[in-house]
Amino acid sequence: MPRGMAARLNDLRRRSMRLDAEAILGRSQWLPPADRALVAAVFDRGQRLRDLSRLTGTPERTLRRRLKALVRRALSVEFAFVASRHAQWSPTLRAVAVAVFLHGRSIRAVASDLGLSAYTVRLKRDTVTSMMLGLGEVETRRIARFGRPGAPERTDHAA
């Protein structure tokens, strides 16, 4: 591979990581406060997990796993869909969707907290998933990319 091409590929990787970090920071507003603080410390202030581990007394490995799960959740299509649409839903559906998809809580924990049966929580979760799948592939990609439906499809691949 020519040297110039390797340098361009490396630059594209950095640009992609920078865009991902911006997306994660933007979506962190819907995370619980403790998770939002961890994301901000790493992606906004650039603190290393080793330093955070010393400050909090939490093992670095635990923080790394937690951060990885937060990033995976924040960049998911489901997270973007619920974040962009939850205000339009009924109170019960909204509460379940926020707890399950945005906060990453288990069905059993959500059912206990909201005083619902696990069956009802599962039904509400499946309702949100069905709504998301009903949008179609193009609209789902727009939500994943821009965090809101109806956003223009970007075509500037050269930039």
C-alpha positions in Angstrom: 0.0 0.0 0.0 1.4 3.4 -0.9 2.4 5.7 2.0 -0.1 8.4 1.0 -3.0 6.0 1.0 -2.0 4.6 4.5 -1.9 8.2 5.8 -5.4 9.0 4.3 -6.8 5.8 5.8 -5.4 6.6 9.2 -6.9 10.1 9.0 -10.3 8.7 8.1 -10.1 6.4 11.1 -9.4 9.4 13.4 -12.2 11.3 11.8 -14.6 8.4 12.3 -13.6 8.1 15.9 -14.0 11.8 16.4 -17.5 11.7 14.9 -18.4 8.7 17.0 -17.2 10.6 20.2 -19.3 13.6 19.2 -22.3 11.3 18.7 -21.8 9.6 22.0 -21.5 12.9 23.8 -24.6 14.2 22.1 -26.6 11.2 23.1 -25.3 11.0 26.6 -27.9 13.5 27.7 -30.4 10.6 27.9 -28.2 8.4 30.0 -28.5 8.3 33.8 -26.3 10.8 35.7 -23.5 8.4 36.7 -23.2 7.0 33.2 -23.3 10.5 31.7 -20.5 11.5 34.0 -18.3 8.6 32.9 -18.9 9.3 29.2 -18.2 13.0 29.7 -15.0 12.2 31.6 -13.6 10.0 28.9 -14.9 11.6 25.7 -15.2 15.2 26.6 -12.4 15.8 29.1 -10.1 13.0 27.8 -9.5 11.4 31.1 -8.0 8.0 31.1 -9.8 5.0 32.6 -6.7 4.3 34.7 -7.0 7.7 36.4 -10.7 7.4 36.8 -10.2 4.0 38.4 -7.9 5.5 41.0 -10.3 8.3 41.7 -13.4 6.2 42.1 -11.8 3.0 43.6 -13.5 1.0 40.9 -11.3 -1.5 39.0 -10.2 -0.3 35.6 -11.5 -3.4 33.9 -15.0 -2.8 35.3 -15.0 0.8 34.1 -13.8 -0.4 30.6 -16.6 -2.9 30.4 -19.2 -0.4 31.6 -18.0 2.2 29.1 -18.0 -0.3 26.2 -21.6 -1.2 27.0 -22.6 2.5 27.2 -21.0 3.3 23.9 -22.7 0.2 22.3 -26.0 1.3 23.7 -25.7 5.0 22.8 -24.7 4.2 19.2 -27.6 1.7 18.7 -30.5 2.4 16.4 -32.9 1.6 19.2 -31.3 4.3 21.5 -31.6 6.9 18.7 -35.2 5.9 17.9 -36.4 6.1 21.5 -34.5 9.3 22.2 -36.1 11.0 19.2 -39.6 9.8 19.7 -40.3 9.0 23.3 -42.0 12.4 24.0 -44.9 11.4 21.7 -45.8 8.2 23.5 -48.1 7.4 26.4 -46.6 7.7 29.9 -46.3 4.0 30.5 -44.8 3.3 27.1 -42.4 6.2 27.5 -41.3 5.1 31.0 -40.6 1.5 29.8 -38.8 2.6 26.7 -36.6 5.1 28.5 -35.7 2.6 31.2 -35.1 -0.3 28.8 -33.5 1.3 25.8 -31.9 4.5 27.1 -30.9 3.4 30.6 -30.2 -0.3 29.8 -32.3 -1.6 32.7 -33.5 -5.2 32.7 -37.2 -6.1 32.2 -37.4 -7.5 35.8 -35.9 -4.3 37.3 -38.2 -2.0 35.2 -41.2 -4.1 36.1 -40.4 -3.8 39.8 -39.7 -0.1 39.7 -42.8 0.8 37.7 -45.1 -1.6 39.5 -45.9 -3.5 36.3 -45.7 -7.1 35.4 -42.7 -8.4 33.5 -45.2 -9.4 30.7 -46.4 -5.8 30.4 -42.9 -4.5 30.3 -41.9 -7.0 27.6 -45.0 -6.1 25.6 -44.2 -2.4 25.7 -40.6 -3.2 24.8 -41.8 -5.2 21.8 -44.2 -2.4 20.8 -41.3 0.0 20.6 -39.2 -2.5 18.6 -42.2 -3.0 16.2 -42.6 0.7 15.7 -38.9 1.0 14.9 -39.0 -1.9 12.4 -42.1 -0.5 10.8 -40.2 2.6 9.6 -38.2 0.8 7.0 -34.5 0.5 6.3 -33.8 4.0 5.0 -35.5 5.8 7.8 -33.9 3.6 10.4 -30.5 4.4 9.0 -31.2 8.1 9.2 -32.2 7.8 12.8 -29.1 5.8 13.6 -26.9 8.4 11.9 -28.5 11.7 12.8 -30.6 10.8 15.9 -33.9 12.0 14.4 -36.3 10.9 11.7 -36.7 12.8 8.5 -33.1 14.0 8.5 -31.5 14.3 5.1 -29.4 11.4 3.9 -25.7 12.6 3.7 -23.9 11.9 0.4 -20.6 13.7 1.0 -18.4 10.6 1.0 -15.3 12.6 -0.2 -15.2 15.0 2.7 
